[in-house]
């Protein structure tokens, strides 16, 4: 039961980190022009996620080598999920009043949450 408790706390902490990084700390600069692959704002945004994940995983006593591998992986995955969503949305000129906009947003968020489940899975095996 203790392991399950820790896993649930870790998932909850990663979800709260995601909420803060994706919605409260994201600036206009990070959002505008994200359909371009080499976009500094998207890199900054993914960097904020990495810093948050570093903090969460450090609180749970993650070994340094695992921590570094996980956050590098998260940066790469987060960067590409956001790029794909931005490219899809901009190419279709999607706006919040269109269902496809919300399908893209929901898919983006689901992929990020699945990333956190993958992170927890890696930590359990570490």
N, CA and C atoms as an extended XYZ file, in Angstrom:
378
Properties=species:S:1:pos:R:3:atomname:S:1:resname:S:1:resid:I:1 pbc="F F F"
N         0.825       -1.208        0.000 N   UNK     1
C         0.000        0.000        0.000 CA  UNK     1
C         0.858        1.258        0.000 C   UNK     1
N         1.999        1.226        0.679 N   UNK     2
C         2.863        2.404        0.728 CA  UNK     2
C         3.365        2.786       -0.659 C   UNK     2
N         3.733        1.785       -1.476 N   UNK     3
C         4.204        2.063       -2.830 CA  UNK     3
C         3.113        2.704       -3.674 C   UNK     3
N         1.905        2.209       -3.557 N   UNK     4
C         0.780        2.788       -4.303 CA  UNK     4
C         0.553        4.232       -3.878 C   UNK     4
N         0.639        4.501       -2.609 N   UNK     5
C         0.482        5.850       -2.075 CA  UNK     5
C         1.530        6.789       -2.680 C   UNK     5
N         2.770        6.340       -2.743 N   UNK     6
C         3.848        7.160       -3.312 CA  UNK     6
C         3.632        7.389       -4.795 C   UNK     6
N         3.233        6.353       -5.509 N   UNK     7
C         2.970        6.490       -6.949 CA  UNK     7
C         1.856        7.509       -7.189 C   UNK     7
N         0.788        7.424       -6.435 N   UNK     8
C        -0.322        8.370       -6.604 CA  UNK     8
C         0.099        9.795       -6.261 C   UNK     8
N         0.885        9.961       -5.205 N   UNK     9
C         1.390       11.295       -4.861 CA  UNK     9
C         2.300       11.845       -5.961 C   UNK     9
N         3.139       10.995       -6.516 N   UNK    10
C         4.033       11.422       -7.587 CA  UNK    10
C         3.246       11.840       -8.825 C   UNK    10
N         2.254       11.055       -9.217 N   UNK    11
C         1.418       11.421      -10.375 CA  UNK    11
C         0.694       12.738      -10.101 C   UNK    11
N         0.144       12.885       -8.904 N   UNK    12
C        -0.558       14.131       -8.565 CA  UNK    12
C         0.398       15.319       -8.603 C   UNK    12
N         1.597       15.158       -8.073 N   UNK    13
C         2.574       16.256       -8.082 CA  UNK    13
C         2.961       16.629       -9.512 C   UNK    13
N         3.143       15.639      -10.390 N   UNK    14
C         3.476       15.929      -11.790 CA  UNK    14
C         2.313       16.622      -12.505 C   UNK    14
N         1.087       16.242      -12.177 N   UNK    15
C        -0.080       16.890      -12.785 CA  UNK    15
C        -0.208       18.344      -12.333 C   UNK    15
N         0.025       18.600      -11.062 N   UNK    16
C        -0.025       19.978      -10.558 CA  UNK    16
C         1.090       20.799      -11.189 C   UNK    16
N         2.289       20.224      -11.287 N   UNK    17
C         3.406       20.895      -11.964 CA  UNK    17
C         3.019       21.225      -13.394 C   UNK    17
N         2.347       20.286      -14.057 N   UNK    18
C         1.945       20.507      -15.453 CA  UNK    18
C         0.955       21.659      -15.561 C   UNK    18
N        -0.017       21.684      -14.692 N   UNK    19
C        -1.001       22.776      -14.685 CA  UNK    19
C        -0.302       24.121      -14.551 C   UNK    19
N         0.583       24.223      -13.604 N   UNK    20
C         1.285       25.493      -13.366 CA  UNK    20
C         2.152       25.870      -14.564 C   UNK    20
N         2.942       24.930      -15.072 N   UNK    21
C         3.861       25.227      -16.177 CA  UNK    21
C         3.124       25.485      -17.491 C   UNK    21
N         2.073       24.716      -17.746 N   UNK    22
C         1.388       24.830      -19.042 CA  UNK    22
C         0.415       25.997      -19.102 C   UNK    22
N        -0.164       26.371      -17.983 N   UNK    23
C        -1.209       27.391      -18.033 CA  UNK    23
C        -0.868       28.676      -17.292 C   UNK    23
N        -0.156       28.605      -16.173 N   UNK    24
C         0.108       29.813      -15.399 CA  UNK    24
C         1.445       30.466      -15.738 C   UNK    24
N         2.417       29.689      -16.168 N   UNK    25
C         3.753       30.240      -16.439 CA  UNK    25
C         4.049       30.412      -17.926 C   UNK    25
N         3.122       30.059      -18.778 N   UNK    26
C         3.353       30.175      -20.213 CA  UNK    26
C         3.054       31.605      -20.661 C   UNK    26
N         4.016       32.211      -21.325 N   UNK    27
C         3.877       33.596      -21.760 CA  UNK    27
C         3.457       33.671      -23.229 C   UNK    27
N         3.095       34.856      -23.642 N   UNK    28
C         2.719       35.091      -25.046 CA  UNK    28
C         3.878       34.723      -25.979 C   UNK    28
N         5.091       35.062      -25.581 N   UNK    29
C         6.279       34.737      -26.383 CA  UNK    29
C         6.419       33.229      -26.571 C   UNK    29
N         6.056       32.472      -25.552 N   UNK    30
C         6.158       31.020      -25.646 CA  UNK    30
C         5.105       30.426      -26.565 C   UNK    30
N         4.005       31.137      -26.734 N   UNK    31
C         2.887       30.622      -27.532 CA  UNK    31
C         2.963       31.054      -28.992 C   UNK    31
N         3.293       32.303      -29.235 N   UNK    32
C         3.266       32.836      -30.595 CA  UNK    32
C         4.414       32.267      -31.442 C   UNK    32
N         4.086       31.762      -32.617 N   UNK    33
C         5.081       31.252      -33.546 CA  UNK    33
C         5.551       29.843      -33.252 C   UNK    33
N         4.830       29.125      -32.380 N   UNK    34
C         5.280       27.793      -31.985 CA  UNK    34
C         5.156       26.753      -33.090 C   UNK    34
N         4.514       27.090      -34.179 N   UNK    35
C         4.413       26.125      -35.275 CA  UNK    35
C         5.752       25.959      -36.005 C   UNK    35
N         6.669       26.925      -35.800 N   UNK    36
C         8.023       26.820      -36.347 CA  UNK    36
C         8.793       25.832      -35.481 C   UNK    36
N         9.578       24.977      -36.120 N   UNK    37
C        10.263       23.941      -35.338 CA  UNK    37
C        11.253       24.541      -34.353 C   UNK    37
N        12.175       25.369      -34.824 N   UNK    38
C        13.171       25.977      -33.931 CA  UNK    38
C        12.593       27.246      -33.337 C   UNK    38
N        11.870       27.099      -32.250 N   UNK    39
C        11.182       28.218      -31.614 CA  UNK    39
C        11.684       28.350      -30.175 C   UNK    39
N        12.355       29.463      -29.892 N   UNK    40
C        12.947       29.655      -28.564 CA  UNK    40
C        11.889       29.649      -27.458 C   UNK    40
N        10.716       30.213      -27.739 N   UNK    41
C         9.664       30.224      -26.729 CA  UNK    41
C         9.216       28.827      -26.338 C   UNK    41
N         9.124       27.930      -27.313 N   UNK    42
C         8.736       26.554      -27.002 CA  UNK    42
C         9.841       25.869      -26.198 C   UNK    42
N        11.097       26.156      -26.526 N   UNK    43
C        12.214       25.594      -25.758 CA  UNK    43
C        12.179       26.116      -24.321 C   UNK    43
N        11.877       27.396      -24.152 N   UNK    44
C        11.770       27.959      -22.803 CA  UNK    44
C        10.629       27.290      -22.036 C   UNK    44
N         9.520       27.090      -22.720 N   UNK    45
C         8.354       26.454      -22.100 CA  UNK    45
C         8.696       25.024      -21.668 C   UNK    45
N         9.342       24.265      -22.547 N   UNK    46
C         9.746       22.905      -22.193 CA  UNK    46
C        10.760       22.944      -21.046 C   UNK    46
N        11.598       23.973      -21.032 N   UNK    47
C        12.560       24.142      -19.940 CA  UNK    47
C        11.883       24.372      -18.600 C   UNK    47
N        10.805       25.142      -18.600 N   UNK    48
C        10.038       25.353      -17.359 CA  UNK    48
C         9.483       24.022      -16.857 C   UNK    48
N         9.001       23.206      -17.786 N   UNK    49
C         8.510       21.876      -17.394 CA  UNK    49
C         9.623       21.041      -16.775 C   UNK    49
N        10.800       21.096      -17.380 N   UNK    50
C        11.938       20.330      -16.870 CA  UNK    50
C        12.313       20.782      -15.461 C   UNK    50
N        12.347       22.077      -15.234 N   UNK    51
C        12.685       22.591      -13.899 CA  UNK    51
C        11.650       22.110      -12.878 C   UNK    51
N        10.374       22.161      -13.253 N   UNK    52
C         9.332       21.680      -12.354 CA  UNK    52
C         9.454       20.195      -12.065 C   UNK    52
N         9.726       19.427      -13.099 N   UNK    53
C         9.885       17.982      -12.922 CA  UNK    53
C        11.112       17.665      -12.081 C   UNK    53
N        12.194       18.416      -12.283 N   UNK    54
C        13.384       18.247      -11.441 CA  UNK    54
C        13.007       18.398       -9.963 C   UNK    54
N        12.247       19.452       -9.672 N   UNK    55
C        11.834       19.690       -8.287 CA  UNK    55
C        10.979       18.575       -7.734 C   UNK    55
N        10.000       18.144       -8.522 N   UNK    56
C         9.108       17.066       -8.063 CA  UNK    56
C         9.893       15.781       -7.832 C   UNK    56
N        10.694       15.389       -8.810 N   UNK    57
C        11.418       14.123       -8.688 CA  UNK    57
C        12.469       14.169       -7.587 C   UNK    57
N        13.073       15.326       -7.387 N   UNK    58
C        14.046       15.471       -6.299 CA  UNK    58
C        13.357       15.276       -4.942 C   UNK    58
N        12.144       15.799       -4.805 N   UNK    59
C        11.399       15.629       -3.549 CA  UNK    59
C        11.112       14.162       -3.255 C   UNK    59
N        11.037       13.358       -4.321 N   UNK    60
C        10.757       11.936       -4.141 CA  UNK    60
C        12.027       11.090       -4.089 C   UNK    60
N        13.187       11.762       -4.025 N   UNK    61
C        14.441       11.054       -3.852 CA  UNK    61
C        14.926       10.291       -5.076 C   UNK    61
N        14.629       10.789       -6.245 N   UNK    62
C        15.063       10.132       -7.478 CA  UNK    62
C        16.586       10.185       -7.598 C   UNK    62
N        17.228        9.067       -7.907 N   UNK    63
C        18.692        9.064       -8.079 CA  UNK    63
C        19.107       10.031       -9.198 C   UNK    63
N        20.229       10.736       -9.022 N   UNK    64
C        20.649       11.762       -9.984 CA  UNK    64
C        20.733       11.294      -11.444 C   UNK    64
N        21.276       10.113      -11.696 N   UNK    65
C        21.407        9.642      -13.081 CA  UNK    65
C        20.034        9.427      -13.717 C   UNK    65
N        19.110        8.877      -12.964 N   UNK    66
C        17.750        8.655      -13.454 CA  UNK    66
C        17.066       10.004      -13.664 C   UNK    66
N        17.250       10.907      -12.726 N   UNK    67
C        16.668       12.246      -12.799 CA  UNK    67
C        17.099       12.952      -14.079 C   UNK    67
N        18.381       12.921      -14.367 N   UNK    68
C        18.896       13.594      -15.565 CA  UNK    68
C        18.325       12.960      -16.828 C   UNK    68
N        18.293       11.640      -16.884 N   UNK    69
C        17.759       10.950      -18.064 CA  UNK    69
C        16.280       11.275      -18.266 C   UNK    69
N        15.525       11.281      -17.182 N   UNK    70
C        14.087       11.553      -17.275 CA  UNK    70
C        13.826       12.979      -17.763 C   UNK    70
N        14.527       13.954      -17.218 N   UNK    71
C        14.227       15.339      -17.619 CA  UNK    71
C        14.703       15.634      -19.038 C   UNK    71
N        15.771       15.004      -19.475 N   UNK    72
C        16.172       15.165      -20.886 CA  UNK    72
C        15.082       14.576      -21.785 C   UNK    72
N        14.612       13.394      -21.417 N   UNK    73
C        13.521       12.780      -22.183 CA  UNK    73
C        12.272       13.626      -22.163 C   UNK    73
N        11.935       14.176      -21.002 N   UNK    74
C        10.733       14.999      -20.930 CA  UNK    74
C        10.871       16.249      -21.795 C   UNK    74
N        12.039       16.882      -21.780 N   UNK    75
C        12.245       18.067      -22.612 CA  UNK    75
C        11.987       17.730      -24.078 C   UNK    75
N        12.574       16.668      -24.544 N   UNK    76
C        12.440       16.286      -25.952 CA  UNK    76
C        10.986       15.965      -26.290 C   UNK    76
N        10.339       15.170      -25.451 N   UNK    77
C         8.949       14.780      -25.706 CA  UNK    77
C         8.019       15.983      -25.624 C   UNK    77
N         8.163       16.793      -24.586 N   UNK    78
C         7.282       17.949      -24.419 CA  UNK    78
C         7.445       18.926      -25.594 C   UNK    78
N         8.672       19.198      -25.965 N   UNK    79
C         8.972       20.091      -27.091 CA  UNK    79
C         8.245       19.618      -28.345 C   UNK    79
N         8.301       18.315      -28.622 N   UNK    80
C         7.720       17.792      -29.859 CA  UNK    80
C         6.192       17.667      -29.810 C   UNK    80
N         5.644       17.329      -28.666 N   UNK    81
C         4.181       17.301      -28.549 CA  UNK    81
C         3.626       18.694      -28.816 C   UNK    81
N         4.224       19.700      -28.188 N   UNK    82
C         3.739       21.071      -28.371 CA  UNK    82
C         3.943       21.556      -29.804 C   UNK    82
N         5.063       21.186      -30.415 N   UNK    83
C         5.308       21.579      -31.807 CA  UNK    83
C         4.265       20.956      -32.721 C   UNK    83
N         3.980       19.677      -32.539 N   UNK    84
C         2.999       18.997      -33.388 CA  UNK    84
C         1.616       19.627      -33.239 C   UNK    84
N         1.227       19.922      -31.991 N   UNK    85
C        -0.085       20.539      -31.785 CA  UNK    85
C        -0.135       21.928      -32.405 C   UNK    85
N         0.912       22.709      -32.231 N   UNK    86
C         0.935       24.064      -32.780 CA  UNK    86
C         0.897       24.031      -34.302 C   UNK    86
N         1.686       23.160      -34.878 N   UNK    87
C         1.715       23.058      -36.345 CA  UNK    87
C         0.343       22.637      -36.882 C   UNK    87
N        -0.263       21.643      -36.252 N   UNK    88
C        -1.590       21.171      -36.645 CA  UNK    88
C        -2.607       22.311      -36.530 C   UNK    88
N        -2.587       22.998      -35.407 N   UNK    89
C        -3.574       24.049      -35.151 CA  UNK    89
C        -3.390       25.247      -36.071 C   UNK    89
N        -2.160       25.680      -36.281 N   UNK    90
C        -1.895       26.848      -37.123 CA  UNK    90
C        -2.180       26.523      -38.587 C   UNK    90
N        -1.771       25.344      -39.042 N   UNK    91
C        -2.022       24.969      -40.442 CA  UNK    91
C        -3.506       24.915      -40.771 C   UNK    91
N        -4.328       24.671      -39.778 N   UNK    92
C        -5.777       24.604      -39.978 CA  UNK    92
C        -6.486       25.869      -39.485 C   UNK    92
N        -5.683       26.835      -39.033 N   UNK    93
C        -6.226       28.094      -38.513 CA  UNK    93
C        -7.309       27.837      -37.457 C   UNK    93
N        -7.011       26.942      -36.539 N   UNK    94
C        -8.004       26.566      -35.534 CA  UNK    94
C        -8.170       27.664      -34.495 C   UNK    94
N        -9.413       27.874      -34.109 N   UNK    95
C        -9.786       28.871      -33.107 CA  UNK    95
C       -10.605       28.195      -32.012 C   UNK    95
N       -10.648       28.788      -30.809 N   UNK    96
C       -11.359       28.160      -29.688 CA  UNK    96
C       -12.838       27.871      -29.936 C   UNK    96
N       -13.444       28.495      -30.920 N   UNK    97
C       -14.854       28.211      -31.194 CA  UNK    97
C       -15.045       27.002      -32.124 C   UNK    97
N       -13.960       26.331      -32.488 N   UNK    98
C       -14.029       25.177      -33.378 CA  UNK    98
C       -13.739       23.888      -32.601 C   UNK    98
N       -14.525       22.850      -32.848 N   UNK    99
C       -14.283       21.580      -32.155 CA  UNK    99
C       -12.868       21.030      -32.361 C   UNK    99
N       -12.292       21.152      -33.567 N   UNK   100
C       -10.954       20.623      -33.820 CA  UNK   100
C        -9.895       21.279      -32.934 C   UNK   100
N       -10.111       22.543      -32.584 N   UNK   101
C        -9.191       23.228      -31.668 CA  UNK   101
C        -9.141       22.468      -30.344 C   UNK   101
N       -10.300       22.105      -29.838 N   UNK   102
C       -10.379       21.422      -28.546 CA  UNK   102
C        -9.925       19.978      -28.649 C   UNK   102
N       -10.130       19.342      -29.810 N   UNK   103
C        -9.599       17.994      -30.013 CA  UNK   103
C        -8.072       18.035      -29.947 C   UNK   103
N        -7.488       19.042      -30.599 N   UNK   104
C        -6.028       19.192      -30.582 CA  UNK   104
C        -5.539       19.479      -29.159 C   UNK   104
N        -6.227       20.375      -28.455 N   UNK   105
C        -5.848       20.705      -27.078 CA  UNK   105
C        -5.964       19.473      -26.178 C   UNK   105
N        -7.051       18.745      -26.307 N   UNK   106
C        -7.248       17.557      -25.482 CA  UNK   106
C        -6.218       16.474      -25.766 C   UNK   106
N        -5.902       16.283      -27.048 N   UNK   107
C        -4.889       15.290      -27.412 CA  UNK   107
C        -3.529       15.690      -26.854 C   UNK   107
N        -3.184       16.973      -26.969 N   UNK   108
C        -1.938       17.499      -26.418 CA  UNK   108
C        -1.857       17.215      -24.912 C   UNK   108
N        -2.909       17.543      -24.205 N   UNK   109
C        -2.898       17.351      -22.760 CA  UNK   109
C        -2.844       15.873      -22.388 C   UNK   109
N        -3.566       15.026      -23.122 N   UNK   110
C        -3.539       13.588      -22.843 CA  UNK   110
C        -2.138       13.021      -23.071 C   UNK   110
N        -1.478       13.462      -24.138 N   UNK   111
C        -0.113       12.977      -24.400 CA  UNK   111
C         0.853       13.394      -23.290 C   UNK   111
N         0.682       14.615      -22.790 N   UNK   112
C         1.534       15.044      -21.673 CA  UNK   112
C         1.270       14.196      -20.431 C   UNK   112
N         0.014       13.919      -20.150 N   UNK   113
C        -0.305       13.095      -18.976 CA  UNK   113
C         0.229       11.677      -19.136 C   UNK   113
N         0.172       11.141      -20.354 N   UNK   114
C         0.754        9.817      -20.601 CA  UNK   114
C         2.267        9.842      -20.417 C   UNK   114
N         2.882       10.979      -20.725 N   UNK   115
C         4.317       11.137      -20.483 CA  UNK   115
C         4.611       10.990      -18.996 C   UNK   115
N         3.762       11.563      -18.156 N   UNK   116
C         3.982       11.463      -16.710 CA  UNK   116
C         3.804       10.031      -16.219 C   UNK   116
N         2.859        9.314      -16.804 N   UNK   117
C         2.723        7.900      -16.440 CA  UNK   117
C         3.968        7.121      -16.854 C   UNK   117
N         4.525        7.463      -18.018 N   UNK   118
C         5.764        6.815      -18.458 CA  UNK   118
C         6.921        7.143      -17.511 C   UNK   118
N         6.978        8.389      -17.056 N   UNK   119
C         8.024        8.782      -16.101 CA  UNK   119
C         7.904        7.960      -14.822 C   UNK   119
N         6.696        7.843      -14.311 N   UNK   120
C         6.493        7.066      -13.083 CA  UNK   120
C         6.860        5.608      -13.319 C   UNK   120
N         6.514        5.071      -14.469 N   UNK   121
C         6.856        3.693      -14.807 CA  UNK   121
C         8.378        3.494      -14.812 C   UNK   121
N         9.099        4.465      -15.390 N   UNK   122
C        10.564        4.411      -15.397 CA  UNK   122
C        11.100        4.448      -13.961 C   UNK   122
N        10.533        5.312      -13.133 N   UNK   123
C        11.010        5.437      -11.753 CA  UNK   123
C        10.761        4.168      -10.951 C   UNK   123
N         9.638        3.523      -11.205 N   UNK   124
C         9.344        2.271      -10.497 CA  UNK   124
C        10.375        1.208      -10.858 C   UNK   124
N        10.806        1.212      -12.118 N   UNK   125
C        11.788        0.224      -12.557 CA  UNK   125
C        13.218        0.574      -12.170 C   UNK   125
N        13.437        1.824      -11.770 N   UNK   126
C        14.817        2.278      -11.463 CA  UNK   126
C        15.257        1.832      -10.089 C   UNK   126
